[in-house]
Amino acid sequence: MDTTALTAVLVGLALAVSVAGTIVPILPGSILGLLALLAWALFGGAGWGGWLVFAVGGALLASGMAASAVLAGRRLRERSIPNRSVLIGAVGAIVGMFAIPVVGLFVGFALGLLLSEWQRTRHLRGAASSSWAALKATGLGILVEFGFACAAATVWVVGLWVHLATR
């Protein structure tokens, strides 16, 4: 197997993990995708086409990360949900990942968020409402970043097809 083919296989695998990582937070997400596209530009043998794929795909990945942070952050600020609650939710996700196989990450995040908000608001109904809003905001951010990561992976696939067709 030549270097170009090996690079294509490794970049494809890294992009698949990257796209999955936007949904499953324990996997590396958009940053891995950016590094994979850079590897394609450097070692893929596509010349300027590889750099064009890196530029367009990198812009999409960066846009996805930024849009995710802005959308989720804005919605959390609108509901006055502090970063501390989200951080405690993240800790709960890590604990849940080890305590409950498969779904523990999501259950732990939701439970940690709810407990933190309950401690902050002192009302279970208010805590549940703000936790639900935080979960929706986080889900929207994940969905947006996932869409941008899929678009970046598609740019790479098209770049790979063009490169292979013109070899």
C-alpha positions in Angstrom: 0.0 0.0 0.0 1.5 3.4 -1.0 1.6 6.4 1.3 -1.3 8.2 -0.5 -3.7 5.2 0.0 -2.6 4.7 3.6 -3.1 8.4 4.3 -6.5 8.3 2.8 -7.6 5.3 4.9 -6.2 6.9 8.1 -7.8 10.3 7.4 -11.1 8.7 6.6 -11.0 6.8 9.9 -10.0 9.9 11.8 -12.9 11.9 10.2 -15.4 9.1 11.1 -14.2 9.3 14.7 -14.3 13.1 14.5 -17.9 13.1 13.3 -18.9 10.6 16.0 -17.0 12.6 18.6 -19.3 15.6 18.1 -22.1 13.4 19.4 -20.2 11.2 21.9 -18.1 13.6 24.0 -15.6 11.0 25.1 -14.3 10.7 21.5 -12.3 13.6 20.0 -14.4 15.8 17.8 -13.8 18.7 15.5 -10.2 19.2 16.6 -9.4 15.6 15.4 -11.1 16.4 12.1 -9.0 19.5 11.7 -5.9 17.5 12.3 -7.0 14.8 9.9 -7.6 17.4 7.1 -4.2 18.9 7.8 -2.6 15.4 7.5 -4.4 15.0 4.2 -3.0 18.3 3.0 0.5 17.4 4.1 0.7 13.7 3.2 -2.3 12.9 0.9 -0.4 13.7 -2.3 -3.3 15.9 -3.6 -1.2 19.0 -4.0 -3.1 22.3 -3.9 -6.4 20.3 -3.9 -5.4 18.9 -0.5 -4.8 22.4 0.8 -8.1 23.6 -0.6 -9.9 20.7 1.2 -8.1 21.6 4.4 -9.1 25.3 4.1 -12.8 24.6 3.3 -13.1 21.7 5.7 -11.2 23.5 8.4 -13.4 26.6 8.0 -16.5 24.3 8.3 -15.2 22.6 11.5 -14.2 25.9 13.1 -17.6 27.4 12.2 -19.3 24.4 13.8 -17.4 24.6 17.0 -18.0 28.4 17.2 -21.7 28.1 16.3 -22.1 25.3 18.9 -20.5 27.4 21.6 -22.4 30.6 20.8 -25.8 28.9 20.4 -25.5 26.9 23.6 -24.0 29.7 25.5 -26.6 32.2 24.5 -29.5 29.9 25.5 -27.8 29.1 28.9 -27.4 32.8 29.6 -31.0 33.5 28.6 -32.1 31.0 31.3 -29.4 32.3 33.8 -27.9 28.8 34.1 -24.4 29.2 35.5 -21.3 27.4 34.0 -21.0 25.6 37.4 -24.1 23.6 36.7 -22.8 22.5 33.3 -19.5 21.6 34.8 -21.2 19.5 37.5 -23.2 17.9 34.7 -20.0 17.1 32.9 -18.5 15.5 36.1 -21.8 13.5 36.4 -21.4 12.4 32.8 -17.9 11.1 33.6 -19.1 9.2 36.7 -22.2 7.9 34.8 -20.0 6.7 31.9 -18.3 4.3 34.3 -21.4 3.5 36.5 -23.9 2.7 33.7 -22.7 1.1 30.5 -23.7 2.7 27.2 -26.2 5.4 28.4 -24.4 6.4 31.6 -22.7 9.4 29.9 -26.1 11.0 29.1 -27.8 10.0 32.3 -24.9 11.2 34.4 -24.9 14.6 32.6 -28.6 15.1 33.0 -28.6 14.0 36.7 -25.6 16.1 37.6 -27.2 19.1 35.9 -30.5 18.5 37.7 -28.8 18.1 41.1 -26.7 21.3 40.6 -29.7 23.3 39.6 -31.8 21.9 42.4 -29.1 23.0 44.9 -29.0 26.4 43.3 -32.7 27.1 43.0 -33.9 25.1 46.0 -37.0 24.1 43.9 -37.3 20.8 42.1 -39.7 22.1 39.5 -37.5 25.1 38.7 -34.4 22.9 38.6 -36.1 20.5 36.2 -37.2 23.4 34.0 -33.7 25.0 33.8 -32.1 21.6 33.4 -34.3 20.7 30.5 -33.5 24.1 28.9 -29.8 23.4 29.4 -30.1 19.9 27.9 -31.9 21.3 24.9 -29.3 24.0 24.5 -26.5 21.4 24.7 -28.3 19.2 22.3 -28.7 22.0 19.8 -25.0 22.8 20.0 -24.2 19.1 19.4 -26.5 18.9 16.5 -25.0 22.1 14.8 -21.5 20.9 15.3 -22.4 17.4 14.0 -23.8 19.0 10.8 -20.7 21.1 10.2 -18.5 18.1 10.9 -20.5 16.0 8.4 -20.1 18.8 5.8 -16.3 18.9 6.4 -16.1 15.1 6.0 -18.1 15.4 2.7 -15.7 18.1 1.5 -12.8 15.6 2.1 -14.7 12.8 0.3 -15.3 15.0 -2.7 -11.6 16.1 -2.6 -10.5 12.4 -2.5 -12.7 11.5 -5.5 -11.3 14.4 -7.5 -7.8 13.5 -6.5 -8.3 9.8 -7.4 -10.0 10.7 -10.7 -7.2 13.0 -11.8 -4.3 10.8 -10.9 
